[in-house]
Amino acid sequence: MKLPSDYLEQGWCQDSQARMLDGTPTCPSSEQAVQWCHIGAMNVAIEHQGLYAKYRGALRDVLEERHKTRSILVANDYLYNQYGQAQAVADAREAERRLGLRDV
């Protein structure tokens, strides 16, 4: 099962749920998508598994503890400008760990 952090690690973007290789916005589930924002990664990885609400809640808890915000959009489009892709991946992995989707 591919998790949100796997998509974010493969490629991360802002201001669009997903982007193609040339930077053009696309649907997160598109075969041409090579980058995802946090919400796009959630949509493509978690939505069809019935875990969307639980994952969103766990991620918001992580964001509040680490960055003092519960907004996924604020974290992805503003905070990660400072911290970068690695922090987006780390936050996603922590949310996944809390849900028992990832060991470490």
MIDREN-612280 format. One record per residue: residue number from 1; chain; x, y, z of N, C-alpha, C in turn. Coordinates in pm, whole numbers, plus 32768, in hexadecimal, padded with zeros to 4 digits. Atoms other than C-alpha are relative to their C-alpha. Layout:
N
REC:NUM:A:X:Y:Z:X:Y:Z:X:Y:Z
...
end
This chain:
104
REC:1:A:8054:7F8B:8000:8000:8000:8000:8059:807C:8000
REC:2:A:7FB4:7F83:8009:808E:8150:7F98:7FBC:8068:8059
REC:3:A:8033:7FA1:7F9E:8063:8255:80AB:801E:8090:7FD3
REC:4:A:7FE7:7F75:8027:8059:83D3:8097:8094:8026:8001
REC:5:A:7F71:7FDC:7FFA:81C5:83F0:8103:804E:7FC8:7F89
REC:6:A:7FBD:8039:8075:822B:830F:7FE1:7FEF:805C:7F87
REC:7:A:8017:7FA2:806E:818B:8400:7EEA:8050:8080:8015
REC:8:A:7FB8:7F85:7FE3:8222:8530:7F98:8096:7FEF:7FEE
REC:9:A:7F71:801A:8011:837A:8491:7F98:8024:7FF6:7F6B
REC:10:A:7FE9:800B:8091:835B:8444:7E24:8006:808A:7FC0
REC:11:A:8003:7F78:8036:8305:85AF:7DDA:7F9C:8054:804C
REC:12:A:8055:7FA9:7FAF:8273:86D1:7E9E:7FE9:8082:7FB4
REC:13:A:801E:7F81:8042:81C5:8808:7E1A:7FA7:8055:8059
REC:14:A:8057:7FA2:7FBA:80FF:8936:7E8C:7F9F:803D:7F9D
REC:15:A:8061:7FB4:804F:7FD2:89F9:7E0D:7FB4:7FAC:7F9A
REC:16:A:804C:805D:8054:7F40:88C7:7D5D:8006:7F79:8044
REC:17:A:7FFE:8084:7FBF:7EDE:876D:7DD5:8067:7FA4:7FC1
REC:18:A:7F99:8051:8043:7FC9:86D4:7CD3:8031:804B:7F85
REC:19:A:7FC6:7FC2:8078:80AC:8736:7BB3:8041:7F95:7FAA
REC:20:A:7FBC:8056:8060:8130:8691:7A7A:8094:8028:7FFB
REC:21:A:7F71:7FE8:800B:82A1:8687:7A1F:8021:808F:7FD6
REC:22:A:7FE6:7F76:802F:828A:87DA:796F:7FC9:806A:805F
REC:23:A:8034:7FA3:7F9D:81E6:8877:7AA4:7F6D:8023:7FF0
REC:24:A:808E:7FE7:8016:8086:8880:7A18:7FAB:7FBA:806A
REC:25:A:8059:8041:7F9F:7F79:8840:7B1F:7FB2:7F8E:7FC1
REC:26:A:804D:8074:802D:7EC6:86F3:7B02:7FB7:7FC2:8075
REC:27:A:8049:804A:7F99:7DE2:860B:7BC3:8063:7FA7:804C
REC:28:A:7FA3:8054:7FB3:7E96:8553:7CE0:8007:7F6F:7FD2
REC:29:A:8001:808C:802B:7E2E:8402:7C52:802C:7FEE:7F6E
REC:30:A:7FD4:8009:808B:7EAA:8453:7AF3:8081:7FB0:7FF5
REC:31:A:7F84:804A:8019:7FB1:8368:7A68:8073:805D:7FDE
REC:32:A:7F98:7F9F:8022:806D:84A2:79FE:8031:804E:807A
REC:33:A:7FD6:7FB9:7F87:8087:8528:7B62:8087:7FCD:8031
REC:34:A:7F7B:8023:7FCB:81EC:852F:7BE6:801E:804A:8082
REC:35:A:7FF2:7FB6:7F83:81C2:8623:7D08:7F76:8011:803D
REC:36:A:807F:7FF1:7FBA:80B2:8643:7E11:8011:8060:8075
REC:37:A:8003:7FB6:7F83:8058:873A:7F20:7FCB:7F9E:8069
REC:38:A:802A:805C:7F96:7FF8:86A7:8071:7F6F:7FD2:7FEB
REC:39:A:808C:8024:8015:7E85:86B0:8021:7FF1:7FA3:7F89
REC:40:A:8004:8058:8074:7EBB:8615:7ECB:8032:7F74:8020
REC:41:A:7FCB:8082:7FD7:7F8D:84FF:7F63:7F9C:7FB5:8056
REC:42:A:8069:803E:7FAF:7E7B:84BE:8062:7F91:7FCB:7FA6
REC:43:A:806E:8028:8059:7D75:84B3:7F4F:8020:7F81:7FB4
REC:44:A:7FDF:8073:8054:7E2B:83B8:7E78:8022:7F83:8052
REC:45:A:7FD1:8074:7FB2:7EB6:82D9:7F8D:7F9A:7FCC:8065
REC:46:A:8051:8026:7F8C:7DB6:82D7:80A4:7F6A:7FFD:7FE4
REC:47:A:8090:7FEC:8011:7C60:833D:801E:7FB3:7F7E:7FE9
REC:48:A:8049:807A:8023:7BFE:81EA:7F91:8010:7F91:8068
REC:49:A:7FED:8064:7F98:7C6B:8130:80CA:7FAA:801C:807B
REC:50:A:8057:7FDF:7F90:7B6C:81D5:81AE:804B:803A:8077
REC:51:A:7FAC:7FCA:7F94:7C83:8275:827A:8011:8097:7FF9
REC:52:A:7FE7:7F72:8018:7C6B:83DA:81FC:7FEC:8055:807E
REC:53:A:801D:7FAD:7F8A:7BC8:8474:8332:8061:7FE2:8072
REC:54:A:7FA1:8024:7F95:7CA8:83B4:8423:808B:8036:7FE1
REC:55:A:7F7C:7FCE:8026:7DE3:840D:8362:8005:8098:800C
REC:56:A:8005:7F6D:7FF8:7D7B:857B:8346:800A:802D:8091
REC:57:A:7FFA:7FDD:7F73:7D43:8588:84BE:808A:7FE9:803B
REC:58:A:7F79:801D:7FCE:7E91:84E3:850B:8064:8065:7FCA
REC:59:A:7FA5:7F9D:803B:7F45:85CE:841C:7FED:8088:8040
REC:60:A:8019:7F7F:7FBE:7E9D:86FE:84B5:803C:8002:808C
REC:61:A:7FC2:8007:7F7B:7F10:868A:860E:8098:8012:7FF6
REC:62:A:7F6E:7FF3:8015:8076:8667:858D:8023:8091:7FDF
REC:63:A:7FE4:7F75:8028:8069:87C0:84EC:7FF2:805F:8076
REC:64:A:8013:7FA9:7F8B:7FE3:885E:862B:8076:7FF2:8061
REC:65:A:7F90:8017:7FA4:80F5:87BF:8700:8083:8038:7FC9
REC:66:A:7F80:7FDA:803B:8211:880C:8610:8006:808F:7FCC
REC:67:A:7FFE:7F80:8048:81A5:894E:8565:7F98:8064:8032
REC:68:A:8065:7FA8:7FC5:808B:89E5:8638:7F92:8028:7F9E
REC:69:A:8072:7FEC:8059:7F89:89C8:8522:7FBB:7F7A:7FEB
REC:70:A:8049:807A:8022:7E79:88CB:84D3:7FDB:7FFF:7F6C
REC:71:A:8023:7FF3:808D:7E5C:893E:836B:8065:7FB9:7FA7
REC:72:A:7FAA:8048:805D:7EE8:884B:826C:802A:805D:7F8F
REC:73:A:7FE1:7FA1:806B:7ED6:895B:8163:806B:8063:802A
REC:74:A:7F9B:7FA2:7FCE:7F9B:8A54:8237:8088:7FBC:800A
REC:75:A:7F80:8048:7FF5:80A4:894E:8280:803C:7FE9:7F76
REC:76:A:7FCC:8023:8084:80C6:88E0:8115:802C:807A:7FB0
REC:77:A:7FE6:7F8F:805A:80B9:8A33:8069:8050:8071:803F
REC:78:A:7FB5:7F94:7FC1:8166:8B0F:816C:8072:7FCE:8058
REC:79:A:7F99:802E:7FA4:8220:8A5C:8284:806D:7FAF:7FBC
REC:80:A:7F9D:8054:8042:82C8:8960:81A1:8057:804F:7FA0
REC:81:A:7FA3:7FAA:804A:835A:8A83:80DA:8081:800D:804D
REC:82:A:7F8A:7FF4:7FA9:8445:8AA3:8201:8042:7F79:8019
REC:83:A:7FCB:8082:7FD6:846A:8933:825A:8017:7F9E:7F8D
REC:84:A:7FEA:8051:8077:844B:888F:8105:7FBC:7F78:7FFF
REC:85:A:803C:8081:801C:83E8:873E:807E:801A:7F9C:8070
REC:86:A:7FDD:8061:7F98:849C:867A:818E:7FA3:800D:8078
REC:87:A:805B:7FED:7F8F:83BC:8713:829A:7F74:7FD1:7FDD
REC:88:A:8082:8031:802C:8283:86C9:81D0:7FFA:7F68:800C
REC:89:A:7FF8:8092:7FF8:82EF:855C:81B9:8002:7FD3:8093
REC:90:A:7FF5:8025:7F72:834B:854E:832C:7F79:800F:8048
REC:91:A:8083:7FEC:7FC0:81F9:85DC:8398:7F9E:7F94:7FD3
REC:92:A:8059:8069:8034:8140:84E6:82B7:8021:7F79:8040
REC:93:A:7FD8:8080:7FC6:8209:83C1:833C:7FD6:7FF4:8092
REC:94:A:802A:8003:7F74:81BD:8422:84A2:7F6A:7FE7:800B
REC:95:A:8091:8019:8000:8047:842F:8457:7FE4:7F6D:7FDE
REC:96:A:8011:808D:8025:8061:82DA:83AF:8028:7FA4:8073
REC:97:A:7FD3:8051:7F8F:8122:824E:84D8:7F96:7FFE:806E
REC:98:A:8066:7FF7:7F97:8017:82C7:85CA:7F84:7FAE:7FE0
REC:99:A:8073:8051:8029:7F0E:820F:8502:8023:7F6E:7FEF
REC:100:A:7FD5:808A:800E:7FDB:80D0:84FB:8015:7FD5:7F6F
REC:101:A:7FEB:801D:808E:8012:80E9:8383:8093:7FF0:7FDE
REC:102:A:7F6F:8005:8016:818D:8101:83A3:8042:7FE3:8085
REC:103:A:7FBC:8024:7F83:8277:806A:84A4:8052:8073:8038
REC:104:A:7FAB:7F91:7FD2:8375:8183:84BA:800D:8065:7F94
end
